[in-house]
Amino acid sequence: MNLLRLLGGRTASAPVARERLQILLAHERGLRGQPDLLGLLRAEILAVVSRHVVLDPEKVIVRMDRGKHVSTLEVDIEVPNGFERSIAAAAT
């Protein structure tokens, strides 16, 4: 089989088809999986920030805007009053 490939110059179509299918599936997941991605990002961001500050989960907002050339991720976290004082106290 390898000798035939060398002589014929043809590549196996199965790996090419598999790669194309993987690209297509990744693209489709990206388009329809956006809410799942945002939920996952929100949960991970909340977990990391919660290690240092007590937060209300309802006060964490994550938005993603997909443009033609650039996508932006916006994270809005409302921190409680006195947050700066608690950081200064923890640093000393």
Order of alpha helices (4+ residues) and beta strands (2+ residues): alpha-alpha-alpha-beta-beta-alpha
